[in-house]
Amino acid sequence: MTQSPVAPRAWTMQRASGCPFDPPPAMSELIEKEPISRVTLWNGKTAWLLSRHADQVAFFQDERVSSDTTLPNYPSTTAAAEATREQNRAFVFMDEPEHNQHRRRFTSDFTVKRTRALGPRIEVIIGDLLDRMEKAGPSADLVTSYALPIPSLVICELLGVPYEDHEFFQGASASMVDTRSTPEQAMAASKELAGYLGDLLESKLSHPGDDLLSRLATGFMATGESTKEECVNDAVLLLVAGHETTANMIALGTCALLQNPEQLAVVRDGNPQQVAGAVEELLRYLTVVHMGRRRVALADIEIAGQVIKAGDGVICPIDLANRDPEVFEDPYSLRVDRQARRHLAFGSGSHQCLGQNLARTELQLAYPALLRRFPALRLDCALDEVDFRTDMGVYGVHELPVAW
């Protein structure tokens, strides 16, 4: 077993022209040619890159792997992310047992049963937004009129955050995940959002409600079980992750379906089981978390005959794993009747996405409702004119002009 003799290649997010739904071709070719390789990051450091599905799953489930962003060789995505890693140290960036101590505070709110119970309320939100679109139509930006408000309204109600402040927290969130943000810009946005949620937590101490922030404030902050800073960091994570990823999946998924009319028809006309399956395929096919799950090896770990040394940074690009032909036949085709539940869009192992059940519920309701309300829905521009979010930590579209 020897270290890879191949010189590290540069990490890239450059997608091929005309292929906005596919991973960067320079990365995709690694699945077959070099499944375990080295890449050079923005700061000149190198990290291992695991491209195959099986290798990523094995690595995610290995207890000798750390998610701690403060470790020396943690492969940060940008200078801004590195500058804010202490400020934004929520439980997803912790190891056991600290990770589970924080995560389990919220697990009951994101179970399948709990999130399905939110279905009727989500349907009301969707219906109201569609009514407004129809009244203002026959065209709209799907992002601002539909995709972004749905998860924003839902997570606001769960957390107890006033939705009237959505322009502020959406703007701060965008700055935090923008790969072009300077460290100063990202730090300023992070501090503003932390200050805002810190004030809300303080207000919940004297005026608690039936929401997550109230439980954090009265059950953990007031009792001293957690510091205010820890509660704020978890609140920031829930608010940002609670709307960024799902909003982009709604818009990007709609864009992809509009390019595939036969697949769109299944989502529009299918029964709940067919729609649920289609959502899993869209999650696999699009994989909006496109900068990879990032870790550090805590011990020497052998993966497929290659030894990753203790202290080495590792990137698992889940968009590549979700196109692995060993797991998904004809992986570059969108096939909504595919059995795609083995996808890694929500990660794997103990750090698998806490909010995945809520995201599934929102997506299973949002896609068919939109397509049934507007059966003649179409892009209101050429596909190559759509502004895709290659510059953001969560992939999607900045705007999606549609008409009906």
C-alpha positions in Angstrom: 0.0 0.0 0.0 1.6 3.2 -1.2 0.6 6.8 -1.3 -0.7 8.0 -4.6 2.1 9.1 -7.0 -0.1 11.3 -9.0 0.4 15.1 -8.5 -2.6 16.7 -6.8 -5.0 18.3 -9.2 -6.7 21.6 -8.4 -10.2 21.4 -6.8 -12.7 22.8 -9.3 -16.4 23.6 -9.5 -16.3 24.4 -13.2 -19.3 22.7 -14.9 -19.4 21.9 -18.6 -21.2 24.4 -20.8 -24.7 23.2 -21.5 -24.6 20.7 -18.6 -25.7 22.7 -15.5 -27.2 19.7 -13.7 -24.0 17.5 -14.0 -21.0 17.7 -11.7 -17.7 19.2 -13.0 -16.4 16.8 -15.7 -12.8 17.1 -14.3 -14.1 15.7 -11.1 -16.6 13.1 -12.6 -13.8 11.3 -14.5 -12.2 10.4 -11.2 -14.9 7.8 -10.4 -13.4 5.5 -13.1 -9.8 6.8 -13.5 -8.7 7.7 -10.0 -11.3 7.0 -7.3 -9.0 8.0 -4.4 -6.8 11.1 -5.3 -5.3 14.3 -4.0 -6.6 17.8 -4.7 -5.1 21.2 -4.0 -7.4 23.7 -2.3 -7.7 27.4 -2.5 -5.1 27.9 0.3 -2.5 25.6 -1.3 -3.2 22.8 1.2 -4.0 19.3 -0.2 -6.7 16.9 0.8 -7.8 13.4 -0.2 -10.8 13.1 -2.5 -13.0 10.0 -2.4 -15.2 9.8 -5.5 -16.9 6.4 -5.2 -20.1 5.8 -3.4 -18.9 2.7 -1.4 -15.7 4.5 -0.3 -17.6 7.5 0.9 -20.1 5.5 2.9 -17.3 3.5 4.6 -15.5 6.7 5.4 -18.6 8.5 6.8 -19.3 5.6 9.1 -15.8 5.2 10.4 -15.5 6.4 14.0 -11.9 7.5 13.3 -13.1 10.5 11.3 -13.7 14.0 12.6 -16.0 16.8 11.5 -14.2 19.4 13.6 -13.5 22.4 11.5 -10.9 23.7 14.0 -8.5 20.9 13.3 -5.3 22.1 11.5 -5.9 20.2 8.2 -9.6 20.5 8.0 -10.2 21.3 4.2 -12.1 24.5 4.4 -14.1 25.5 1.4 -13.0 29.2 1.2 -11.1 31.8 3.1 -14.4 33.2 4.4 -15.4 29.7 5.7 -12.1 29.4 7.5 -12.4 32.8 9.1 -15.9 32.1 10.5 -15.3 28.5 11.7 -15.1 29.4 15.3 -18.0 31.8 15.1 -20.2 29.1 13.4 -19.3 26.0 15.4 -22.7 24.3 15.5 -23.2 20.6 16.3 -22.6 19.5 12.7 -19.0 20.5 13.2 -18.6 18.5 16.4 -17.6 14.9 17.2 -19.1 12.5 19.6 -20.3 12.7 22.3 -20.7 16.5 22.0 -22.3 16.2 18.6 -25.1 13.8 19.8 -25.7 15.8 23.0 -26.7 18.8 20.8 -28.3 17.0 18.0 -30.7 15.0 20.1 -32.3 18.2 21.4 -33.9 18.6 18.0 -34.5 15.0 16.7 -38.1 14.8 17.9 -38.9 17.8 15.9 -37.7 16.3 12.6 -39.0 12.7 12.8 -41.0 11.3 9.9 -44.2 11.4 12.0 -43.6 15.0 13.1 -42.7 16.4 9.7 -45.7 14.6 8.0 -47.9 16.2 10.6 -46.8 19.5 9.3 -48.1 18.6 5.8 -51.4 20.4 6.1 -49.8 23.6 7.2 -47.2 23.4 4.5 -50.0 22.8 1.9 -51.7 26.0 3.1 -48.4 28.0 2.7 -48.0 26.5 -0.8 -51.5 27.3 -1.8 -51.3 30.9 -0.6 -48.0 31.4 -2.6 -49.6 29.8 -5.7 -52.6 32.1 -5.4 -50.4 35.1 -5.3 -48.4 33.9 -8.3 -51.5 33.3 -10.3 -53.0 36.7 -9.4 -49.7 38.5 -10.3 -48.9 36.3 -13.4 -48.6 35.1 -16.1 -44.9 35.1 -15.2 -42.7 35.2 -12.1 -39.3 34.6 -10.7 -39.9 31.1 -9.1 -37.1 31.7 -6.5 -38.5 34.7 -4.8 -42.2 34.0 -5.4 -42.3 30.3 -4.5 -39.1 28.3 -3.8 -37.5 30.5 -1.2 -40.7 31.5 0.8 -41.9 27.9 1.4 -39.0 26.6 3.5 -38.4 30.0 5.0 -41.9 30.3 6.3 -41.8 26.7 7.6 -38.5 27.0 9.5 -39.6 30.4 10.9 -42.7 28.8 12.4 -40.7 25.9 13.8 -38.0 28.1 15.3 -40.2 31.0 16.4 -38.5 33.5 14.1 -40.6 36.4 12.8 -41.0 35.9 9.0 -41.2 39.6 8.5 -37.4 39.6 9.1 -36.8 37.2 6.2 -35.0 39.7 4.0 -32.5 40.2 6.7 -31.8 36.6 7.5 -31.9 35.4 3.9 -29.4 38.1 3.0 -27.1 37.2 5.8 -27.4 33.6 5.0 -26.5 34.3 1.3 -23.4 36.1 2.4 -22.3 33.3 4.6 -22.6 30.7 1.8 -21.3 32.9 -1.1 -17.9 31.6 -2.1 -17.0 35.1 -3.3 -17.5 36.7 0.2 -14.4 38.0 1.8 -13.6 36.8 5.3 -14.7 40.3 6.5 -18.0 40.1 4.7 -18.7 36.6 5.9 -17.7 37.4 9.5 -19.9 40.5 9.5 -22.9 38.5 8.2 -22.3 35.8 10.7 -22.1 38.2 13.6 -25.2 40.0 12.5 -27.2 36.8 12.3 -25.8 35.6 15.6 -26.7 38.8 17.3 -30.2 38.8 15.9 -30.9 35.2 17.1 -29.2 35.9 20.4 -31.6 38.7 21.0 -34.5 36.4 20.1 -33.3 33.8 22.5 -33.1 36.4 25.3 -36.7 37.5 24.5 -37.9 33.9 24.7 -36.7 33.7 28.3 -39.5 36.1 29.4 -42.0 35.4 26.6 -41.6 31.7 25.7 -43.7 30.1 23.0 -44.3 26.7 21.5 -41.1 26.8 19.3 -37.6 25.6 19.2 -35.9 28.8 20.2 -38.1 29.0 23.3 -37.0 25.4 24.2 -33.4 26.3 23.7 -33.7 29.4 25.8 -35.6 28.0 28.7 -34.4 24.4 28.7 -30.7 24.8 28.0 -29.6 28.4 28.1 -31.4 29.4 31.3 -30.4 26.2 33.1 -26.8 26.6 32.3 -26.7 23.3 30.4 -25.5 25.2 27.4 -24.0 28.7 26.9 -25.8 31.4 25.0 -23.1 31.1 22.3 -23.7 27.4 21.9 -27.5 27.9 21.6 -27.0 30.7 19.1 -24.7 28.6 16.9 -27.3 25.8 16.8 -30.0 28.3 16.0 -28.0 29.8 13.2 -27.5 26.3 11.7 -31.1 25.4 11.9 -32.3 28.7 10.3 -29.7 28.7 7.5 -29.8 25.0 6.6 -33.6 25.0 7.1 -34.2 27.2 4.1 -31.1 27.4 1.9 -31.0 23.8 0.7 -34.7 23.1 0.2 -35.3 26.4 -1.6 -32.6 25.6 -4.1 -33.9 22.1 -4.6 -37.4 23.4 -5.4 -36.1 25.9 -8.0 -33.4 23.7 -9.5 -35.6 20.6 -9.5 -38.3 22.5 -11.3 -35.7 23.7 -13.9 -34.5 20.2 -14.4 -38.1 18.8 -14.8 -38.9 21.5 -17.4 -36.1 20.1 -19.5 -37.5 16.6 -19.1 -41.3 16.7 -20.0 -41.9 12.9 -19.6 -40.3 13.0 -16.1 -42.3 16.2 -15.2 -45.5 14.4 -16.2 -44.9 11.7 -13.6 -44.4 14.3 -10.9 -47.4 16.3 -11.9 -49.8 13.4 -12.4 -48.4 10.7 -10.2 -49.6 9.3 -6.9 -47.9 10.1 -3.6 -45.6 7.1 -3.8 -44.5 8.0 -7.4 -43.9 11.6 -6.3 -41.9 10.5 -3.3 -39.7 8.3 -5.5 -39.3 11.2 -8.0 -38.1 13.4 -5.1 -35.4 10.9 -4.2 -34.2 10.8 -7.8 -34.1 14.6 -8.0 -32.1 14.7 -4.8 -29.6 12.2 -6.3 -29.5 13.8 -9.7 -29.0 17.4 -8.5 -27.2 17.1 -5.1 -27.2 20.8 -4.3 -24.6 20.4 -1.5 -21.9 20.4 -4.2 -18.7 21.3 -2.4 -18.4 17.9 -0.7 -18.7 16.7 2.9 -15.4 17.5 4.5 -13.6 15.6 7.3 -10.2 14.9 8.9 -8.8 11.4 9.6 -8.0 10.9 13.3 -6.0 7.7 12.6 -4.5 5.9 9.7 -7.4 4.6 7.6 -7.2 2.2 4.7 -9.8 2.8 1.9 -9.7 0.5 -1.1 -6.0 -0.3 -0.6 -5.0 3.3 0.0 -3.8 4.6 3.4 -5.1 8.0 4.5 -2.8 9.2 7.2 -3.9 10.5 10.6 -4.4 14.3 10.4 -5.1 14.3 6.6 -8.0 16.3 5.3 -10.6 14.4 3.2 -13.3 15.6 0.8 -16.3 13.4 -0.1 -18.1 15.0 -3.1 -21.5 13.5 -2.7 -22.5 14.7 -6.1 -19.9 12.3 -7.6 -21.0 9.4 -5.4 -24.6 10.0 -6.6 -23.4 9.5 -10.2 -21.5 6.3 -9.5 -22.4 3.7 -12.1 -21.7 0.9 -9.7 -24.7 2.0 -7.7 -27.0 3.9 -10.2 -27.5 2.6 -13.7 -27.2 5.3 -16.4 -26.4 7.8 -13.6 -26.4 10.9 -15.8 -30.0 10.4 -16.8 -32.9 11.8 -14.8 -35.3 8.9 -14.2 -37.9 9.6 -11.7 -39.1 6.0 -11.5 -35.6 4.9 -10.4 -35.1 3.4 -6.9 -32.7 6.1 -5.7 -32.9 5.9 -1.9 -29.2 4.9 -1.7 -28.2 8.4 -2.7 -26.0 10.4 -0.3 -27.6 13.8 -0.8 -28.2 14.0 3.0 -24.9 12.4 3.8 -24.4 9.2 5.7 -23.5 8.0 9.2 -24.1 9.9 12.5 -23.9 13.3 10.8 -26.6 12.5 8.3 -28.8 15.6 7.7 -31.1 16.2 10.7 -33.7 18.0 8.6 -34.0 15.4 5.8 -37.6 14.4 6.7 -38.8 18.0 6.6 -37.0 18.6 3.3 -38.7 15.5 1.8 -42.1 16.6 3.0 -41.7 20.1 1.6 -40.4 18.8 -1.8 -43.1 16.1 -2.1 -45.7 18.8 -1.7 -44.1 21.7 -3.6 -43.3 20.1 -6.9 -46.7 18.6 -7.8 -48.7 21.5 -6.4 -46.8 23.9 -8.7 -47.0 21.7 -11.8 -50.7 21.0 -11.3 -51.6 24.7 -10.7 -49.7 25.7 -13.8 -49.7 22.8 -16.3 -48.3 25.0 -19.0 -45.3 26.1 -16.9 -42.2 26.8 -18.9 -38.9 28.6 -18.6 -39.2 32.3 -19.6 -35.7 32.3 -21.0 -33.2 30.0 -22.6 -31.6 27.5 -20.3 -28.1 29.0 -21.0 -29.5 32.3 -19.8 -30.4 31.0 -16.3 -28.1 32.3 -13.6 -26.9 29.1 -11.9 -25.3 29.3 -8.4 -21.8 28.0 -9.2 -20.5 30.7 -6.9 -22.4 29.5 -3.8 -21.9 26.8 -1.2 -25.4 25.5 -2.1 -26.0 24.9 -5.8 -29.2 26.1 -7.5 -30.3 29.2 -9.4 -30.2 32.8 -8.4 -33.3 33.5 -10.3 -35.7 31.3 -12.4 -37.9 33.2 -14.8 -41.0 31.1 -15.5 -44.3 31.7 -17.4 -47.5 29.9 -17.9 
